[in-house]
Amino acid sequence: MEYAAAVYLIAAVLLGAAGASKTVAPESASAALARLHLYHRPWAVRLLGVVELMVAVCAFIVGGIVPATALATLYAGFTVVAAAMVRSGSAEPCGCFGRVEMPATPRHVTLNVLAVVIGLLAAAWPVEAIDKLFGARQWVLAPFLVFVVGGACGVFLWLSRPSRHLRAARS
């Protein structure tokens, strides 16, 4: 169960990082939403960022069905938006991580779809709050958290790496 929880919490860390970034710097996400003719006011993007951050925190400290379902729902929305951005062929930043200049790629769509599945699985077989996850084996918590944060960093680096079609378009 801890392995499944790790993957779910990696998705939560990414969600929280994206939410915090949008809360601090909503301009890039606002511009990306405007290009898709979606509601794009900075206050709404900041509010979305706060919701993302709250869901991520709840995944860690509350656990259970509600945060997992909320995580899956948010990532489902991101899947639709990322797919629309990829379909448009734009190399403009997606705004996922605030000021980070990263266009939406098929990797974003793939990651979002996987996060939806992970969130739904975590809702079907609820992941406990982090303090209850290991029971009497609390010593495992620190390496587990290092693994989760490291995994999230690895996924972020994979997402931010330019894809082949963007490199070809820039040449």
Sequence and secondary structure as in RCSB ss.txt:
>XXXX:A:sequence
MEYAAAVYLIAAVLLGAAGASKTVAPESASAALARLHLYHRPWAVRLLGVVELMVAVCAFIVGGIVPATALATLY
AGFTVVAAAMVRSGSAEPCGCFGRVEMPATPRHVTLNVLAVVIGLLAAAWPVEAIDKLFGARQWVLAPFLVFVVG
GACGVFLWLSRPSRHLRAARS
>XXXX:A:secstr
 HHHHHHHHHHHHHHHHHHHHHHH  HHHHHHHHHTTS   HHHHHHHHHHHHHHHHHHHHTBSHHHHHHHHHHH
HHHHHHHHHHHHHT  SB  TTTT   B  HHHHHHHHHHHHHHHHHHHTT B TTTTTTT GGGHHHHHHHHHH
HHHHHHHHHHS  HHHHHHH 
